[in-house]
Structure formats: C-alpha cells, structure tokens
C-alpha cells in the first residue's frame, strides 16, 4: 500500500513539474575545509578540520540549486555533472536526476514550484497537518581534544557545564556520545550532566555500538534514574567478514533468510529492551533489505519480515536522510504502524544539510496529533533532531552559520531550501594542501600520543591498552573520513551492520 501511494505521489510531482523546464548553464563544484571548534572526535578520530563538497547547479532560467555532500563528492554525482555538461539541454527537473543531485535537485524543484521544501513535501505527501517552521534540536556533545591553540576541549570535568550551556541556549535535548572513556566512567558523567542541565532538558545517549551486552546492561541500569530520552545503539553487532579469509567472501543475506550477524544484534537489542525502562533507538530498526547494487534512495527496499516476525529491536527508529523523501516517508509510516517513534539521524553536515534534514523531518515525520483517550491513535513523534554543526567554527552559506540561541532550527520561507553559497567564504575555506597541512600535523601529534583526560577504554576485545605514549592507529567510525587530512593510516569500521541493513 505504501509503495502504491509513493507511486501516486511521484505522479503528482510529475504533473506539477510538467509545465516547467530548467536547463544547465553552469555546474560548479566546491570542496571546503572548515576548522572545528576544538578537535572533532567522532568514534576514535582526531579531526581539527573537516571537509565538505558543494554543488551549484546554475540554470539558464536564472535559478540556482545547491547541494551539500559530507567529506567529498561521490562518484555518481560527479559522473552526473559531467554528463549534464555534455548535454546541457536536458531538463534538470527530470526525476531520474533526483538521486545523483539530491539536495540540489530538490532545491531546484522547490524554486520551480515556488514553495519551501517542507511545505512542498507536506503537500506532496498529503501530510494531515501544517508543517512546523521551527524544528527542535538536540545538541550533540562528545569528548574533544583542544585545538591547535589549546582551546575548546571538552573533558570529563567540563562536559556537564558544556551541556548546561546548550540547555541554557534553549536546546530541548542534549545528546551524549559515549565512546571515549572506559564504559563505566560514563555512569558518573551522565549523572553529573543530569544535575547540570536540570529536569526540563532531555538527555539521549549514544554508545555507537561499542558496548558489549554485559556492559550495556550494567550501565543502563546504573543511569536509569537519570530519566533518559533514549539510548542509541547500546550494543555491538558482528561483521562476518572478520571470520573469513581475505580471499573468501562471507555469505550474503537475502530476503526471508536470517544471518547470525544480524540476528545476534537484534536478539540482544530485544533482550535489553525487556530489561530496561530506558527506551532504545537504532538506525536499523525497523530492519529493511535493499536489493543488491541498488542505492537506498531508489526506494526499492522491502521490510525484513524474517527479523520483524522474531524480534522487537528498538523503541525509536533513527533513519538517515539517504533514503530520500520517498523512502523516508515510507520508512516513517512503517515505523509509526509498528508503534515506534522516529528521530532523523545526523551526519557530517553543515547548515545546508541540516536545513534539508529539518525540512524532511517537519514535513514527513513530526506528528502533532493530540493524545486520545481511546484506542487507535498513532504514537506521537516528539524527538528533536540531532545537531552536530555546533562543533563547526563557520559555514560557507550567505550570512554564515545559523544562530543556535533558542536551540531550534527555523526553516526558510524562501522556495527550495532557501540557502545560497557565499563566494567569499568558499574562497576562504577552499580545500587545498596549504589549508590541510597545519591540521594534519596537529592530528598526527594527537595520534602519536593518544591520551584522553580519563583512561581510554580497552580495545573492543577487552585487551589492555598499550600504556605510556600510546600510538593510535586504529580508527573506528562508520563514515569514510580517513582521507580528509591525508594523515590517517587506515580506518577500521567495526561498529556497523553490513550494507544490506542500512537505512
């Protein structure tokens, strides 16, 4: 039924776009490197600066579509831009261009139809309420090393005050990343953060799958009195390729079949839910399966009925925007039908992607339906969206970075996503070897002696750390960030499920 409705929504969009035609005048690609506030430490990285890529699709009709990509432009988008340059007469509003151009394409669509994206999507998907212009956010926090000048560190001692500052700014929720220290150290940290932010600010925590089942049980029980909004990815999954020789590929999951790797994870999450009062959240629940070789945005996935029949893995679904509006709407409807709440996951992002994500959330996932006193109401989805951009020092959009005072994202009234690139900021932060070099050297100094203000946790296998002057050459994070500064020796992604579980 949901797929049928998506087909009708696509037809509706095609009808709306039929009178319009946009053709390429110029396509510009920009890659920028922007210093972070302190040193960005997702997982066990050390990034004093992070890169993003932008595309400007300038049309002969005078409209400009702008899109943002984390870290760098992907190959499919680059190939699409090359093809459009060869065929500039092609209609840029063709729906086949949505996947490769994504945000830039939807930006052009919104401008062509003279509608802000959140209102366009609400109309397109027949949302039964007026989308909100003000989107609540959760301030994402984690341990930070000091920057090259020795400033802006977040430590075990000052973390609660940093969280309290965000609460005073008006953020209704604070998110705490819990990977850096020994797992048990986070128990005292969460209690201190709760005392600092007070009872009116929500706290959500994210272990990024770095706890084993025994640790998750022990820690969540110890912080249950802190009234957590939810705990994200509290237990680890397994990657089957670790157990196979490099020359031998592990079995591939197929629809209607389980796999030990995925089933282990969902079994543990289900067991943990039965023991805990704290809600659990997950990027992969409800589980879906993408056909081999098909992108998540193609919206050709199916629910994983094998897993859904056997497990109840989470209370809050946290999908990524890489499902696109069509897939995110369908995923949200499935989640709501299952009695789940939803909260859109954050990425490496600047304000363009944040605004795009906020518009999707406002139109497709937020639900202000009143509570009924009878059966039949869908659960209200009341969770703020994560904000990581508070850790970035600047932006390259006109007007610079958003004003975070108030803790809410105000969506633009302008058609499309309403943001344009600032040529002066693009030039100031242009990615080049001269810009990279000082940040790379600072990162290398950190990796050569990777000491936190508290004992860093043992390796995931439980073996002790190396001790004094510890060299850090194993980086775990489910984003391909190892090449941003050209300094990392390699990246070991050991906290995510295999690709057919994404979404």
HUBELLIN-V446206 format. One line per field, one symbol per residue. ss: DSSP state (~ for helix, > for strand, _ for the rest). burial: + if it has 24 or more other ideal C-beta (glycine too) atoms within 12 Angstrom, else -. Layout:
BEGIN
ss: ???
burial: ???
END
This chain:
BEGIN
ss: _~~~~~~~~~~~~~~~~______>>>>>>>>>>>>>>>>>______>>>>>>>>>>>>>____>>>>>>>____~~~~~~~~~~~~________~~~~~~~~~~~~~~~~~~___>~~~~~~~~_________>>>>>>>>__>>________>____~~~~~~~~~~~___>>>>>___>___~~~~~~~~~~~~~____>>>>>______~~~~~~~~~~_~~~___>>>_______~~~~________________~~~~~~~~~~~~~~~~____>>>_____>>______~~~___>>_~~~~~~_____>>___~~~~~~~~~~~~~~~~~___>>________~~~~~~~~~~~~~~~___________________>>>_~~~>____>__________>>>_____>____>_~~~~~~_>__~~~~~~~~~~~~~~~~_______>__________________________________________~~~__
burial: -+---+--++--+---+--+-+++--+++++++++++++++++++++++++++++++++---++++++++++++--+--++--+-----++++++-+++++++++++++++++-+++++++++++-+---+++-++++++++++++++---+++++--++-++++++-+++++++++++++++-++++++++++-++---+++++++++++++-+++-++-++--+++++++++++++++------------+----++-++++++++++-++--+-+++++++++++++----++++++++++--++--++++++++++++++++++++++++++-+-++++++++++++++++++++++++++++----------++-+++++++++++++++++---++-+--++++++-+++++++++--++--+++---++--++-+++-++--+++---++--+----+------+-++++++-++-++-++--+++++++++++++
END
